Amino acid sequence: MSQFDVAVIGAGPGGYIAAIRAAQLGFKTVCIDAGVNKAGDAPALGGTCLNVGCIPSKALLQSSEHFHAAQHDFAEHGITVGDVKFDAAKMIERKDGIVTKLTGGIKFLFQKNKVESLFGKGSLKGRNGDVWQVEVYNKGEKSVVEAKHVIIATGSVPRPLPLIDIDNVNVLDNEGALNLTEVPKKLGVIGSGVIGLEMGSVWKRVGSEVTILEAMPTFLAAADQQIAKEAFKVFTKEQGLAIELGVKINEIKNDKNGVTVSYEVGGEAKTETFDKLIVSIGRIPNTEGLNAEGVGLEKDERGFIKVDGECRTNLPNVWAIGDVVRGPMLAHKASDEGVAVAERIAGQKPHLDFNTIPFVIYTDPEIAWVGKTEEQLKAEGVEYKKGTSGFAANGRALGLGKAKGTVKVLACAKTDRVLGVHMIGPMVSELVAEGVMSMEFSASSEDIARIVHAHPTLSEVLHEAALAADKRALHG
């Protein structure tokens, strides 16, 4: 029986990073994962994010943006390209190549850091003295490893919709949406969250007629509503996405005629038939097969593993991180929790602040934010001031042909400390890092305003928004 200091169950962004950091700290470490490649014939590290989530979706977004630009944007640059054609299968092939490269990269990192990788489904078997036994199930065969500490990083799975089964032929989850080799004439999307908006954008750009059905009455309820309203206007009026809010779905039928959705919105009954339907109504924690009940591992009413502020479960030396525990379901949150847990096992005192975790939606324009929204500050009775600036007059944005969007800086009215930064515009997934850094170091809006920002850059819009918070904008 193999013995380890640390056993990590799951090799997604939380698990593989936790395993690497643990090994760097001198622990004999094993990472157990049951992920397989697209063909289903070989192990694939990286979890949902790398294989069927964050990474492949960004590859498709970039490909579709290039196609859209060739059709609609190149002419104003004096570039004539003639008859532009689109090959969906080639786009998927490129995406698959990126995924294969990165999954191989994790394998290399495991070898470099001397992390042992075991293929199979990990399950807590119980304690043997002061060590945990973890059973690894692989194609009918079982083996057992022992470890002093166990880190559970099993991630999440798509939330099912009771009205219809996912077949990934006509009714798709995120994985199916990433593997369409033909452009559907009519595409339906249930859910206007990150997955729904990103996948809807991809297939709209390459020719689909896209309808997004959202149960919530508010678009992007988690985002600052000034930014959300601007996004809604761009997506619907300028890009042609049909987005219905406050939808109640009554019935879904999947037959030879397509996928028919019967629903109500604003008291009006409607029916739409789609060639393909993407179901993206959120994700739920993945604890299947862990034997949580058998070993007494506590979960909350929503199925998340209960942890304290340092990711400790109720079981001694069992930790849990990422999507399977409380907090935002974000790859970078999982990774940082993985690092923190490995360091806590080593006796260090790392800190992770949930208030400074950035959120990003990779549409075009992109949406990103960190910290409190204006709505949250009002609800909490916090006195604040705000500054906004747009990309419309930004030289870099105009040169890129992407001069739409806004940056908002929210700061405490009394101390000027930055409380939130909210953005919609080009490359704001990168710009938000400055907002995160500012909040991590308890910066004021004046601090941002007095930092020299290179010209011409997109970051100047954040600089201008910080100036505007003090009513001294220079270009507004």
C-alpha positions in Angstrom: 0.0 0.0 0.0 1.5 3.4 -1.1 1.8 6.0 1.6 1.8 9.7 1.2 1.9 12.9 3.2 -0.9 14.5 1.1 -3.5 12.9 -1.2 -5.4 15.3 -3.5 -8.7 14.0 -5.0 -9.3 15.9 -8.2 -6.9 17.5 -10.7 -8.7 20.6 -11.8 -7.4 24.1 -11.2 -7.7 23.6 -7.4 -6.4 20.1 -7.1 -3.4 20.1 -9.4 -2.2 23.4 -8.0 -2.7 22.1 -4.4 -0.7 19.0 -5.3 2.2 21.0 -6.9 2.4 23.4 -4.0 2.3 20.6 -1.5 5.2 18.8 -3.3 7.2 22.1 -3.4 6.8 22.3 0.3 8.5 18.9 0.7 5.4 16.6 1.1 5.2 13.3 -0.7 2.1 13.9 -2.7 -0.3 12.0 -4.9 -3.1 13.5 -7.1 -6.0 11.2 -7.9 -8.2 12.1 -10.9 -10.7 10.2 -13.2 -10.8 12.7 -16.1 -10.4 11.4 -19.6 -9.8 13.1 -22.9 -12.4 13.9 -25.5 -12.0 10.5 -27.2 -12.4 8.8 -23.9 -9.3 6.6 -24.4 -6.7 8.3 -22.2 -6.4 10.2 -18.9 -6.7 14.0 -19.1 -5.7 16.2 -16.2 -7.1 19.7 -15.7 -10.6 19.1 -14.7 -13.7 20.8 -16.1 -11.9 24.2 -16.5 -9.2 23.0 -18.8 -11.0 20.2 -20.7 -14.6 21.4 -21.1 -14.8 24.9 -19.6 -12.6 28.0 -19.2 -9.9 27.2 -21.7 -11.8 25.7 -24.6 -14.5 28.3 -24.4 -11.9 31.1 -24.7 -10.4 29.4 -27.8 -13.8 29.3 -29.5 -14.6 32.9 -28.5 -11.3 34.0 -30.1 -12.0 32.1 -33.3 -15.5 33.4 -33.6 -14.3 37.0 -33.0 -11.8 36.7 -35.8 -14.5 35.4 -38.2 -16.9 38.3 -37.2 -14.1 40.8 -37.6 -13.2 39.6 -41.1 -16.9 39.9 -42.1 -17.7 43.2 -40.4 -14.6 45.1 -39.2 -11.7 44.7 -41.5 -13.2 47.0 -44.2 -12.8 50.1 -42.1 -9.1 49.3 -41.8 -8.8 49.2 -45.6 -8.6 45.4 -45.7 -10.7 43.5 -48.2 -10.9 39.8 -47.7 -13.5 38.7 -50.2 -15.8 35.7 -49.5 -15.2 34.7 -45.9 -15.9 31.1 -45.1 -16.3 29.4 -41.7 -15.3 25.9 -40.9 -16.8 24.9 -37.5 -15.0 21.5 -37.4 -11.6 23.3 -37.9 -12.4 25.7 -35.1 -13.2 22.7 -32.8 -10.0 21.0 -33.9 -7.9 24.1 -32.9 -9.7 24.2 -29.6 -8.9 20.5 -29.0 -5.3 21.1 -29.8 -5.0 23.8 -27.1 -6.7 21.6 -24.6 -4.3 18.7 -25.4 -1.3 20.9 -25.1 -2.3 22.2 -21.7 -3.3 18.8 -20.2 0.1 17.5 -21.2 1.6 20.6 -19.5 0.0 19.6 -16.2 1.5 16.1 -16.6 4.9 17.6 -17.1 4.5 19.8 -14.0 3.6 16.8 -12.0 6.7 15.0 -13.1 8.9 18.1 -12.6 7.6 18.6 -9.0 7.6 14.8 -8.2 3.8 14.6 -7.8 2.5 11.0 -8.3 -0.5 10.9 -10.6 -3.1 8.1 -10.1 -5.9 7.6 -12.6 -9.3 6.7 -11.1 -12.1 7.9 -8.9 -11.0 8.7 -5.4 -13.1 7.8 -2.4 -12.6 8.2 1.4 -12.5 4.7 2.9 -11.7 5.6 6.5 -9.0 6.1 9.0 -6.2 3.7 9.8 -4.6 5.1 13.0 -3.6 8.7 12.2 -3.7 8.3 8.4 -6.6 8.3 5.9 -7.2 5.5 3.4 -8.3 6.6 0.0 -9.7 4.0 -2.4 -9.0 4.5 -6.1 -11.4 2.8 -8.5 -10.2 2.4 -12.0 -12.0 0.2 -14.6 -13.2 -2.4 -12.2 -10.0 -2.5 -10.2 -9.5 -1.0 -6.7 -6.4 0.1 -5.0 -5.8 1.9 -1.7 -3.4 4.7 -0.8 -2.7 6.1 2.6 -2.1 9.8 3.4 -1.8 12.0 6.5 -3.8 14.8 4.8 -6.5 14.6 2.2 -7.5 17.6 0.0 -10.9 17.2 -1.7 -11.0 19.2 -5.0 -13.7 17.4 -6.9 -15.2 20.5 -8.4 -18.7 20.8 -9.8 -21.1 19.5 -12.5 -23.8 21.1 -14.5 -27.1 21.7 -12.7 -29.6 19.4 -14.3 -32.9 20.7 -15.7 -35.7 18.3 -14.6 -37.7 19.0 -17.8 -35.2 17.4 -20.1 -32.3 15.0 -20.2 -28.9 16.2 -21.6 -28.0 14.0 -24.6 -25.2 16.3 -25.9 -26.7 15.7 -29.4 -29.5 18.2 -29.5 -29.8 19.1 -25.8 -26.3 20.3 -24.7 -24.5 21.1 -21.5 -21.2 23.1 -21.5 -19.3 20.1 -23.0 -21.7 19.6 -25.8 -21.8 23.3 -26.6 -18.0 23.3 -27.0 -18.1 20.4 -29.5 -20.6 21.4 -32.2 -19.0 20.8 -35.6 -21.8 22.5 -37.6 -23.4 25.9 -37.0 -27.0 25.4 -35.8 -29.5 27.6 -37.7 -31.5 28.3 -34.5 -29.8 27.9 -31.1 -31.6 28.2 -27.8 -29.8 28.8 -24.5 -31.4 28.4 -21.1 -29.6 30.7 -18.7 -27.8 34.0 -19.2 -24.9 33.4 -16.9 -21.3 33.2 -18.0 -21.6 29.9 -20.0 -24.9 31.0 -21.7 -23.6 34.4 -22.7 -20.2 33.1 -23.9 -21.5 30.2 -25.9 -24.4 32.2 -27.2 -21.9 34.8 -28.4 -19.7 32.2 -30.1 -22.4 30.7 -32.2 -24.2 34.0 -32.9 -21.0 35.4 -34.4 -20.6 32.5 -36.8 -24.2 32.5 -38.0 -26.7 31.1 -35.5 -29.9 32.8 -34.6 -29.6 32.8 -30.8 -32.3 33.1 -28.2 -31.4 33.2 -24.5 -34.1 32.4 -21.9 -33.4 33.6 -18.4 -35.5 32.9 -15.3 -34.3 35.9 -13.4 -36.1 39.2 -14.0 -32.8 41.1 -13.8 -29.9 40.6 -16.3 -26.6 39.7 -14.7 -28.0 40.3 -11.2 -24.6 39.7 -9.6 -23.0 42.5 -11.5 -23.1 46.2 -11.0 -26.4 47.2 -12.7 -25.0 50.2 -14.5 -22.6 47.8 -16.2 -25.2 45.1 -16.7 -27.7 47.4 -18.4 -25.0 48.6 -20.8 -24.1 45.0 -21.5 -27.7 44.1 -22.2 -28.1 47.0 -24.7 -24.9 46.0 -26.5 -25.8 42.3 -26.7 -29.4 42.7 -27.8 -29.6 45.9 -29.9 -26.1 45.9 -31.4 -25.2 42.2 -31.6 -28.7 40.7 -32.1 -28.9 38.3 -29.3 -32.5 37.7 -28.3 -32.5 37.7 -24.5 -35.8 37.1 -22.6 -35.9 37.8 -18.9 -38.3 36.5 -16.3 -38.9 33.3 -18.2 -40.9 30.4 -16.8 -40.3 27.2 -18.8 -43.2 24.8 -18.9 -42.2 22.1 -21.3 -39.3 20.9 -23.5 -39.6 18.3 -26.2 -36.7 16.8 -28.1 -37.7 15.0 -31.2 -37.0 14.7 -34.9 -38.3 18.2 -35.5 -35.8 19.7 -33.1 -36.0 20.9 -29.5 -39.2 22.7 -28.7 -39.4 24.9 -25.7 -42.8 26.1 -24.3 -42.5 29.0 -21.9 -44.1 32.1 -20.4 -42.7 35.6 -20.2 -44.6 38.6 -18.9 -47.8 36.5 -18.8 -47.5 35.7 -22.5 -47.2 32.0 -23.6 -44.5 31.4 -26.3 -43.1 28.4 -28.1 -39.8 28.2 -29.9 -38.2 25.3 -31.8 -34.4 25.1 -31.9 -32.0 23.0 -33.8 -29.9 22.8 -30.6 -30.5 23.8 -27.0 -27.8 24.6 -24.5 -28.8 24.2 -20.8 -26.6 26.4 -18.7 -28.5 27.0 -15.4 -25.5 26.9 -13.1 -23.4 24.2 -11.5 -23.7 22.1 -8.3 -20.9 20.6 -6.1 -19.6 17.2 -7.2 -19.4 14.9 -4.2 -20.6 11.7 -6.0 -18.5 8.7 -5.1 -16.6 10.4 -2.3 -18.3 8.2 0.4 -19.0 11.4 2.4 -21.8 9.8 4.3 -19.8 6.7 5.1 -17.0 8.6 6.8 -19.2 11.3 8.3 -18.1 14.2 6.1 -20.5 17.0 6.6 -22.3 18.8 3.8 -24.7 21.8 3.9 -28.3 21.9 2.6 -27.1 22.7 -0.9 -24.7 19.8 -1.1 -21.5 21.8 -0.5 -18.9 20.3 1.8 -18.8 22.3 5.0 -15.5 24.0 5.7 -14.3 26.7 8.0 -12.5 29.9 6.9 -9.3 27.9 6.3 -10.9 25.1 4.2 -10.9 22.5 7.0 -13.8 20.0 7.0 -15.3 18.5 10.1 -12.9 15.5 9.7 -9.3 15.7 11.0 -6.8 16.5 8.3 -9.4 16.5 5.6 -9.6 19.7 3.6 -11.8 20.8 0.7 -11.4 23.5 -1.9 -12.9 25.0 -5.0 -16.3 24.5 -6.4 -17.2 21.8 -4.0 -17.2 24.3 -1.1 -18.7 27.7 -0.4 -17.8 30.8 -2.3 -17.7 31.7 -6.0 -17.2 28.8 -8.5 -14.1 30.3 -10.1 -11.0 28.5 -11.2 -8.7 31.1 -9.8 -10.5 31.0 -6.4 -9.9 27.2 -6.4 -6.2 27.5 -7.3 -5.5 30.1 -4.5 -7.4 27.9 -2.0 -5.3 25.0 -3.1 -2.1 26.9 -2.5 -3.4 28.2 0.9 -4.3 24.7 2.1 -0.9 23.2 1.1 0.8 26.0 3.0 -1.4 25.6 6.1 -0.5 21.9 6.2 3.1 23.1 6.3 2.3 25.4 9.2 2.3 28.6 7.3 -0.4 31.3 7.7 -1.6 32.3 4.2 -4.7 34.6 3.7 -7.3 34.6 1.0 -9.7 37.5 0.8 -13.0 36.6 -0.9 -13.7 40.4 -1.3 -10.9 40.8 -3.8 -11.6 37.8 -6.1 -12.2 39.1 -9.7 -15.1 38.0 -11.8 -14.9 38.0 -15.6 -17.3 37.3 -18.5 -15.4 36.9 -21.8 -18.0 38.3 -24.2 -17.2 41.1 -26.6 -17.1 43.6 -25.0 -15.7 41.8 -21.9 -17.3 42.3 -18.4 -15.2 42.3 -15.3 -15.4 43.4 -11.7 -14.0 43.1 -8.2 -15.5 44.2 -4.8 -18.8 45.6 -4.0 -21.4 46.8 -6.5 -23.2 50.1 -6.2 -26.4 48.2 -5.3 -24.6 46.3 -2.5 -23.2 49.5 -1.0 -26.6 51.1 -1.0 -28.2 48.0 0.7 -25.5 48.0 3.3 -25.9 51.7 4.0 -22.3 52.5 3.1 -21.6 56.1 2.1 -19.6 56.0 -1.2 -18.5 58.1 -4.1 -18.1 57.0 -7.7 -16.2 57.9 -10.8 -16.9 56.7 -14.3 -15.1 57.0 -17.6 -15.7 55.5 -21.0 -13.6 54.0 -23.8 -15.3 56.1 -26.5 -12.5 58.8 -26.4 -9.6 56.5 -25.5 -7.0 56.5 -28.2 -6.0 52.9 -27.8 -9.6 51.7 -27.9 -10.3 53.7 -31.0 -7.2 52.3 -32.7 -8.4 48.8 -31.8 -11.9 49.5 -33.1 -13.3 48.6 -29.7 -14.3 52.0 -28.2 -17.4 50.8 -26.4 -17.7 50.4 -22.6 -17.3 52.0 -19.2 -15.2 51.8 -16.1 -16.6 52.6 -12.7 -14.6 53.1 -9.5 -16.5 53.0 -6.2 -14.7 54.4 -3.1 -15.6 55.1 0.6 -17.0 58.7 0.9 -15.1 59.1 4.2 -11.7 57.4 3.7 -11.5 57.2 -0.2 -10.6 53.5 0.1 -11.5 51.6 -3.1 -14.6 49.4 -2.5 -15.2 48.1 -6.0 -14.2 48.4 -9.6 -16.6 47.5 -12.4 -15.9 47.4 -16.1 -17.3 46.6 -19.5 -15.0 47.1 -22.5 -12.0 45.7 -24.4 -9.6 43.5 -22.5 -11.1 44.4 -19.1 -10.3 40.8 -18.0 -6.7 42.2 -17.9 -7.5 45.7 -16.6 -9.4 44.3 -13.6 -6.1 43.1 -12.1 -5.3 46.7 -11.2 -8.5 47.0 -9.3 -7.7 43.8 -7.4 -4.2 45.0 -6.6 -5.6 48.3 -5.4 -8.1 46.7 -3.1 -5.6 44.1 -1.8 -3.3 47.0 -0.7 -6.2 49.1 0.6 -5.5 51.8 -2.0 -7.6 54.9 -2.3 -9.1 56.2 -5.5 -6.5 59.0 -5.2 -3.7 56.4 -5.2 -4.9 55.1 -8.6 -5.4 58.7 -9.9 -1.8 59.6 -8.9 -0.2 56.5 -10.5 1.2 57.3 -13.9 -0.5 55.2 -16.6 1.1 54.6 -19.9 -0.3 56.5 -22.9 -2.0 55.4 -25.1 -3.4 52.4 -23.2 -6.8 51.1 -22.2 -5.7 51.4 -18.6 -6.1 55.2 -18.9 -9.8 54.7 -18.7 -9.4 53.3 -15.2 -7.1 56.2 -14.3 -9.7 58.6 -15.5 -12.5 56.9 -13.6 -10.4 57.2 -10.4 -9.9 60.9 -11.1 -13.7 61.3 -11.7 -14.3 59.8 -8.2 -12.7 63.0 -6.8 -14.5 65.2 -9.4 -11.3 66.0 -11.2 -11.5 64.1 -14.4 -9.2 65.5 -17.1 -10.9 64.1 -20.2 -14.5 63.9 -19.1 
